[in-house]
């Protein structure tokens, strides 16, 4: 068993480091603006175009329906994010076909 003073020193060190982290974090977040855009993909697969959790015939159909079109950023049918729905997007979905939850 450790002497009581060793335990006390450890507790004080932990408390001070936690306090320093809070002070540092509050200082940083008060002076530095942060901006972010977040896109949530439910299945974690960009090939899951319809977001249902699996890459299936519905995802292929959505990409096929938009083949040859220019789409805005973030359009789920543009799997590779190049602004065009093309054979590369269709191939990406086909390669992942059958993955995800059923």
C-alpha positions as CSV (number, residue, x, y, z in Angstrom):
1,X,0.0,0.0,0.0
2,X,1.2,3.5,-0.9
3,X,1.8,6.1,1.8
4,X,-1.1,8.6,2.2
5,X,1.1,11.5,1.1
6,X,1.8,9.8,-2.3
7,X,-1.9,9.3,-2.9
8,X,-2.6,12.9,-1.9
9,X,0.2,14.2,-4.3
10,X,-1.3,12.1,-7.2
11,X,-4.8,13.4,-6.5
12,X,-3.6,17.1,-6.4
13,X,-1.6,16.5,-9.7
14,X,-4.7,15.1,-11.4
15,X,-6.9,17.9,-10.2
16,X,-4.4,20.6,-11.3
17,X,-3.9,19.0,-14.7
18,X,-7.7,18.8,-15.2
19,X,-8.1,22.5,-14.1
20,X,-5.3,23.5,-16.5
21,X,-7.0,21.7,-19.3
22,X,-10.3,23.5,-18.6
23,X,-8.6,26.9,-18.4
24,X,-6.7,26.2,-21.6
25,X,-9.8,24.9,-23.4
26,X,-11.9,27.8,-22.4
27,X,-9.2,30.3,-23.4
28,X,-8.8,28.7,-26.8
29,X,-12.5,28.4,-27.5
30,X,-13.2,32.0,-26.5
31,X,-10.6,33.4,-28.9
32,X,-10.6,31.1,-31.8
33,X,-13.7,30.8,-34.0
34,X,-14.3,27.3,-35.4
35,X,-16.5,26.5,-38.4
36,X,-17.3,23.1,-39.7
37,X,-19.6,21.3,-42.1
38,X,-20.7,17.8,-41.2
39,X,-22.3,15.3,-43.5
40,X,-23.8,12.3,-41.7
41,X,-23.9,9.1,-43.5
42,X,-25.9,6.6,-41.5
43,X,-24.2,3.5,-42.7
44,X,-20.7,5.1,-42.9
45,X,-20.6,4.1,-46.6
46,X,-20.7,6.8,-49.2
47,X,-21.9,4.0,-51.6
48,X,-25.1,3.7,-49.5
49,X,-26.7,6.5,-51.6
50,X,-30.2,6.2,-50.0
51,X,-28.8,6.0,-46.5
52,X,-30.7,2.9,-45.5
53,X,-27.7,1.2,-44.1
54,X,-27.0,-1.2,-47.0
55,X,-25.6,-0.9,-50.5
56,X,-28.2,-2.5,-52.7
57,X,-30.2,-2.3,-55.9
58,X,-31.9,1.0,-54.8
59,X,-28.5,2.6,-54.5
60,X,-27.5,1.4,-58.0
61,X,-30.9,2.6,-59.4
62,X,-30.4,6.1,-57.9
63,X,-26.9,6.4,-59.4
64,X,-28.1,5.1,-62.8
65,X,-31.0,7.6,-62.8
66,X,-28.5,10.5,-62.4
67,X,-25.8,9.2,-64.8
68,X,-24.3,12.0,-66.9
69,X,-25.5,14.8,-64.7
70,X,-23.6,17.5,-62.8
71,X,-24.7,17.7,-59.2
72,X,-24.1,20.1,-56.3
73,X,-21.6,19.3,-53.6
74,X,-22.9,16.7,-51.1
75,X,-25.3,15.0,-53.6
76,X,-25.3,11.3,-52.4
77,X,-25.3,10.0,-56.0
78,X,-21.9,11.6,-56.6
79,X,-20.1,8.9,-54.6
80,X,-16.6,10.1,-55.3
81,X,-17.4,13.8,-54.8
82,X,-16.2,15.1,-58.2
83,X,-19.4,16.9,-59.1
84,X,-20.3,14.5,-61.8
85,X,-22.4,11.3,-61.6
86,X,-20.6,9.0,-63.9
87,X,-19.4,5.4,-64.4
88,X,-16.9,5.8,-61.6
89,X,-19.7,6.4,-59.1
90,X,-21.7,3.5,-60.5
91,X,-18.6,1.3,-60.3
92,X,-18.0,2.3,-56.7
93,X,-21.6,1.3,-55.7
94,X,-21.3,-1.9,-57.6
95,X,-18.0,-2.8,-55.8
96,X,-19.7,-2.3,-52.4
97,X,-23.0,-4.0,-53.4
98,X,-24.3,-6.2,-50.6
99,X,-22.3,-4.5,-47.8
100,X,-23.9,-2.9,-44.8
101,X,-26.8,-4.1,-42.7
102,X,-29.5,-6.0,-44.5
